[in-house]
Amino acid sequence: MSMVVLFDSGMRSLLLLFACASLHADDWPQWLGPNRDSVWRESGIIGTFPDGGPKVLWRVKIGGGYTGPAVANGKVYLMDRQVAVNTRAPGNAFSRGLIAGTERVLCLEEKTGALQWEHRYDCTYTMSYSTGPRCTPLVSDGKVWTVGAEGNLFCLDAENGKVLWSHDYKADYGARTPMWGFAGHPLLDGQRLICLVGGPGCVAMAFDKDSGKELWRSLDAREPGYCPPTMIEHGGTKQLILWHPQSVNSLDPATGKIFWSCPWDVRAGLTVATPRLSGDLLLFSSFYTSSKCFKLNTTKPTAELQWEGKSFSEKNTDTLHSLISTPFIEDGHIYGVCSYGQLRCLKLDTGERVWETFAATTGDKPVRWANAFIIKHEGRFFLANEQGDLIIARLSPKGYEEISRASILKPTTTDPRRAVVWSHPAFANQCVFMRNDEEIVCASLAK
C-alpha cells in the first residue's frame, strides 16, 4: 500500500518534497566529472528525449574555445577567447602566427546563466587551431584553477575571480607552446596541483594548490603532448600516469620520481586521450600510433606490455586510434572513437575488434577526426557528437543501440575545414551544459 494515502494534502506535499530532495545530485567540477572517469551518477534522469529535445533553461553568448564547462556550488565555469579588433586568424588552421587577443575565465550562475564575474588577460596566440583555450577549469574548496592555450596557469577565488596566484609556463619554466596549444587538464591530488607544463626537466610539475609554490618537477621530453595527468591506485600505491610523445610514465605523486617507464615514440606529438584503467589493465590510444595496453603488477608499481597495435596509419587502423574522445572500458570491452569517426568495440585483453559503426558520429561515412564524447549513465551512455547532437544509446559487445537523439547546439568551429563542436559537455544537477564558439546552453535532463 502506498504511504501517500495515509496523509492529508499538506503531508503529501512534504513527502513529495522529501522524495525529490533525496534524489542523488552531483556537480561536475573538473575534466570528466567528479571522479574524473566520465561517469554521471545522478538519478532521476530522462530515459528518452521529448519531442523537440530537452527543455533549454538558458543560453548565454560566449566567445570561441574548446574548454568544457565545470559546474560546482551553483556556478558554471568556463573559458573563451576574444580576438583583438582588426585581427584575424590565418586562413589555414594549421598555420601558426601571432594572433592578438585575450582569454577569459567566466563564472555564470548555474540556475540562470547570469554572469557573476570574469577574469580577462592579454594572450597572443601562436598555436594552430587558434579558436580558443582547451582545458576544463578545476574547481575545489573555494578555488578555481585554469590553464590557457598559451600556458597561463591561474588560481582564482571561485566566488569573485580574484587572482590568488599564477604561473606562466613559457616565461617561468622555458616551455614552448605545442603545435596545438597547452591542453593538459590540471589534476588535484590533496595539496598538490599537478600540471602538464613541458619545459626542460619539467614536463610534469606539482604546485601547492593554495600558494602556487613549486613542490616538484619531473621528466624531460622534446614536447609535452596533450594528455592530462591521470591518477590511479594500483600495486599497493597511488601512481601518477604521465604520457608524453616519447614514453608512458608512472610517477610517485608525492615526489615526481619514476616508478616505471616504457618508451613509445608517438607521431606528431599526439598523446591526447586520457588513459583508462580497468582491473589490472591500463589502456592508451593515439591517432597515428594505435593503442598500447599494459598489465600492472598487483603488489608493486611496475607494469608489462599486454598488447599493442601494429598500425601507424590513420586510415589502415587495427585496434583503436583515438584523438579527441576518451575511451570507456566496461565488462572487459573498450568503447572508443577511432581516427575517422568509427565508434568501436574491442576486447580489452587482446585489442581484437568486435564491431564498429558511424551512426553516432558522421551517420554513414568516414570523416577525418570525427568525434563523439562518451559518458556513462546507469545502464546506458550519453554521447555528445561533433554535430551538436546529444544521443542516448546502449553500448555492448552485441552492438550499438540508439535510444534517443536531440540536437542541442549548432556546430561552429571551422578549424578542421567543417563546422564541429569539440567541447566536452558537463552533466550536473539533472542538466547538461554544452558550449560551442557562440554560446553555452543549459538543458534539463530531469525525468
VENSULJO-V604031 format. One line per field, one symbol per residue. phi: phi as a letter, one per 30 degrees, with the letter a starting at -180 (. if undefined). psi: psi as a letter, one per 20 degrees, with the letter a starting at -180 (. if undefined). burial: b if it has 16 or more other C-alpha atoms within 10 Angstrom, else e. Layout:
phi: ???
psi: ???
burial: ???
//
This chain:
phi: .dddddbdddddddddddddddddbbdbdaeijechbhcccdcicecbddeiiddddabbdbcdlcdddcbahibccabbbcddeibbdedcdddcbccdlbcbccbcdddbiddcabccbdaddbcdhceldcddecbahibbcbbddciccbccdddbiddcaabcedddbidcddecidbdedbcbidcccbccjdeibecbcbddcciddcabaibadadibddebcbbaiiadbccbccdcacbccdddbidddaabdadcdiidcbdddbcbiccccbbbedcibbbcccddcadbabddabdcdccdcddccbcdbcdddbcahibcbacddcjddccbdddbiddcabacedccjabdbeiebbdcbdbhcbbccccddidcccbcbaedkcbdcabbdcbcdbdcediadbccbddcbahibccbbbcbacbcbdcdd
psi: pphhiiqahghhgggggggghiqpqqrmjapjagjkjlpojqrkqqhqqrpirqpphqpppraqqipqqqppljqpprqrpopqpkqqqqhohiqpaooqaqqqpqpqphhijppgrqoqqpopqirrmkgarhppqpppljqppqprijkopqoqphhijpphrrqohghhjjqqprgkrpjopqppncipopqofirpjlgpqpqphhhjppgrqqqpqhqibjpqppproqkjrqpopoorjiqpqpqoihijqpgqqpqooppjjmogppqppocjpopqpqggkbqqpqpqpiiqmrqqpgrqqipkqigmqgepmqfgqpqpppljqpprpahkjooqpqphihjppgrqqjhifigiqpppjqqpqoppocjaqpporijjqpppqpprihapopgqqqpgqqphpjgkkrprolpprqoqlkqqoqqbjhrpppppkq.
burial: eeeeeeeeeeeeeeeeeeeeeeeeebbbbbbbbbeebbbbbbbebeebbeeebbbeebbeebbbbbbbbbbbbebbbbbbbbbeeeeebeeebeebeebbbbbbbbbbbbeebeebbbbbeebbbbbbbbbbbbbbbbbeeebbbbbbbbbbbbbbbbeebeeebbbbbbeebebbbbbbbbbbbbbbeeebbbbbbbbbbbbbbbbbbeebeebbbbbbbebbbbbbbbbeebbeebbbbbbbbbbbbbbbbbebbbbbbeeeebeebbbbbbbbbbeebbbbbbbbbbbbbbbbeeeebbbeebbbbebbebeebbbbbbbbbbbbbeeebbbbbbbbbbbbbbbbeebbbebbbbebbbeeebeebbbbbbbbbeebbbbbbbbbbbbbbbbbbeebebeebbebbbbbbebeeeebbbbbbbbbbbbbbbbbbbbbbbbbbbe
//
